[in-house]
Amino acid sequence: MARCRAKTREGDQCRNNAIPGTKYCYIASHGAIGAPFYKRCLNFARNHLVLTIIGLIVGLVPFFWHYRDVGLAATSGLISHPHPASQQVISIGAARTVIDAPDGVIFRDGSDRVLSVRMIANKLYVSALIRDEKGDLVAELRDNEWSLNKNEYYDRNYNDQAIEVRDNSGDIVLQVVDFGDTIHLSGVFHCKGDFTTILAPVDEHSGAIDFLLPGEQPHYRIQPICEYPSNTHLGQCPEIESLGKIVQNGRGCEVRLGGSTLPLCGKHGRIMIGDCTKF
């Protein structure tokens, strides 16, 4: 590349390379005033490569941080919905309820956190205590992973959207699915006081909270959404879509439950939820 033919104030030849096709560099006083602006800019970049790279880095950093923040906002945090951050929309099939859920705790049995749900980077994480019919703790999930599973009596399958637990007899004891604007819950919850509570979809318009006395047989059976055993079918939950059709059917009908969690233990009877039933 030819060197600029212009002279500096000291009388030396300019050290810049000339614009291709001319005898002068980007400096207007050196004779480049007639060259197109873009050619002068390119010539400046060639002559000051290090400064150009530094300038680009400095200029791009604010854009990087801006789009990083936008990306984090889109992929992290709790599920967003029109309720305050301390409230959560919960679906039992097509029936929707609104509860206070501080720290993501959905169910309590006394001071025990029976079921907690949280979303991180668009992934569902569930922690749960699972008791037998006598009220003894036999299994515990912490963020989808087993911290306790006596005699490996339970199997669980999950993906980013859902988690499901079944016992060795094939009955589903826990089912949690994120549908974006609501979280679907089904499960069989044995309490410390020998009571049992079952949450289950009933039909396309309602769900049930069924409180059973000790020894009383359940009235509902929860249909599985995942395939088992999980060690050969991990993440395969093909019936989420079918369940979603039932859950989304309940959009817009939300029953406000009193208290900070769903009612769970120490009651008897059945609560049918649907068509904005109040109770």
N, C-alpha and C positions, 0 to 999 in steps of 0.2 A: 504494500500500500504506500502511495507517494506521500512524502512529507509536505506540510503546508509551506508555501513559498514566502509567506509574509514575514516581516521583521518585527521583533519586539522593540519596546522603548529603549532597550540597551543596545539595539542594533544587531542582536543575534537572530538566527533563523528560528521561527516558531517550531516547537517540538511536537505539536499535534500532527496527526495524520490528516491528510486532505480529504474532503468529500469526494467520493468516487466520481470521476469524470470532470473534476475541477482541480485547480491548483491551490485551493485555500480550505481552511477548516471552518467550523461552525461560527467562529467569531465574526460578527458583522463588519467590524473595522478592518478585518484581514481580507475582505473582498467577497465574503459569502452572502452579502445582503440580498443578492438576486436568487439564491438557492431556495427551493421550497422549504417551508418550516419543518416538515417531517424529516427531510434529509439532514437538516441542521441538528435536529434532536437525535437522530440515529448516530450522527457523527460525534456528538457530545458523549453519547453512551459508549461508543467504541473507544474514545480517547480517555474516558474516566470510568472504566469498567468497575473498579472497586467501589467508587462512590455510587454508581448506579445500583449495584447489588445491595449496598447498605440502605439506600433510599427506598428500594422496593421492599426490603424486609421491614423497615420502620413503618412504611405505608400499609403493609399487609397485616401487621400484628393486630391493630384494632379490629379489622374485619374478622380475623381468626377468633379473637375472644368473643366478638359479637355472635358469630354463628355457633361457637361452642356453647354459649349460654342458651341460645335458642334450642340447640339440640338437647341439652340437659333438661330444659323445661319440658320438652316434648316426650322424654323417655324416663323420667324419674318422678318420685313422689307418689302420693295416694291417688286413688281413682277420683276424678273430678266429677262433681255433680252440683246441682243448684242449692244444696243444703250447706250449712256451716260445717267447718272442718271437723267438729266434734260429733257430727251426725253421719249415719251411714244408711243407705238404702239396701235392704235385704229382701230377697225374693225366696219364697218357699213355693216352687213351681211358678204359677201365674200370679200368686198372691204377693203383694209388695208391702213391706213395712218400713217405717223410718224409726231408727233407734239412736240414742246417744251411745257413741262407741269411743270413749277416750282411750287413746293408745291402741286402737284397733281391737279392743277386747269386746267380743260379741256376747259370750256366755260366761257367767260366773256361777259357781256353786259355793256359797259362802265367800270365803276369801280366795278360793282357787280360781285361777283363770282357765276355764274349761276350753274355750276356743278363742283364738286371736287370729286376725287376718290382716295382712299388710301387702302393699304393692311396692316393688322396687324395680325400676327400669323395665316397666311393663311385664314383670313376672310376679305371679301369685305365690306368696309364702304363708303357710298355715302352721300354727302351733296348737296342739290339742292334747287333752288328757282323756284317756279311754279307760273306763272302769267296767268290771264285770257286773253281773246281776246282783252280787252281794255288796257292791260298792267299793270293791278293792281295786286299786290302780294296777292295771295289767299292761298298759302301753302308753307311750308318750311320743308325740311328734314335736320336733322343734325345727321350724322353717323347712317343713316337708321331709325331714330326715328322722329316722328312729333314734331316740335316745333310750327307749325302753320298749321291748316287745317280747314279753315272757313266752317262752316255748315257741317263738315265731308263729304265734297263733293268727296274726294279722298279716295281710299283704296290702301294699299300697302302690298305686300307679299314679303318675302325675306328668304334667307338662307345664308350659308357661302359663296356661289359662286355667287349669283345673287340677284338683287332687281328689283321689277317692281311696277309701279304705274298706276292705272286706274281710270277714272272718273266715275261718277254715271251713265253715258250712256253706260258704258262698253268699252270705247275707251282707249287704252294704251297711256299714255302720257310720260312715262319714262321706259326705260329698259336698265339695265347695267348688264353685265355678265362677270365674270373673266374666261378666257380660258387658263390661265397660261402665254403663250407667247404674248397674246393680250387681250384687253378688248373690248368687243362688246358693241356698243351704238346704241340705237334707242330712238326717243323721239319727242315730239311736244313742241317746245320752243317758247312761245309768248314773244316778246321783249317789252321794254318800249315804243318804238316808233311805236306801232301798227303793226310792221312786225312780221311774223311768219316763223320759220324755222323748217322743218321736216327732221329727219334723219331716213331712213328706208331701210331694205334690198329690193332689186328688184327681183333678181333671184339668181341662184347658182354661178353667176360670177360677180355680180355688186351690188352696193348700190347707194343711192341717197341722196344728200343734196338739199332739195327743199325749195326755198325762196318764200314766198307768200306775196302778197300785202294785205292790210286790206280788209277783206270781201271775199278774194279769197278762194275757197274750196280746201282742200288737195287732192293730187293725189294718196297718199299712205295711207294704213291703217296698223298699226303695229300689227302683230299676237301675242297674249298673250302666255307666257310660263308657267305662274303660275295659280293656281286655286283660286277661290273666292267664298264667302267672306273669307278674311284672318283669321277672328276670329275662323273659323272652319277648315281652310286648311293651317294654318301657316307653312311655309317652304316647301309646296308641289308645286314644279315647274317641272312637268313631261316633258315639251317640251324643256328643256335645251338641252337634247341629240340631238333632231332633229335640233335645231338651231346650235349646235356645228358642225354638219356635213356640214352646209353651211359655217360657219365661217372658219373652218379648211381647206375648199376647197380653200380659198384665201391665204394660206401660201406661203410666198416667193415673193408676189407682194405687195410692199409697196410704196405708193405715198408720197413724201415729201411735206407737206403743209407749206407755208411761214407763219411767224408770230408765236406768242407764244401760240395761241389757235386755235381751229377750227373756220372758219368764221361762224358767227351766225346771226347778225342783220344788218339791213340797206342795204340789197341787194335784187335783184329780179332775178328770173330765176331758172334754175335747173342745178345742177352739177351731172353728172353721173360718178361714180368712179368704175373702174374695168379694168382688164387686163393691169394694170400699166398705165392707162390713165394719161396724164399730162395736167394740166390746170393752 
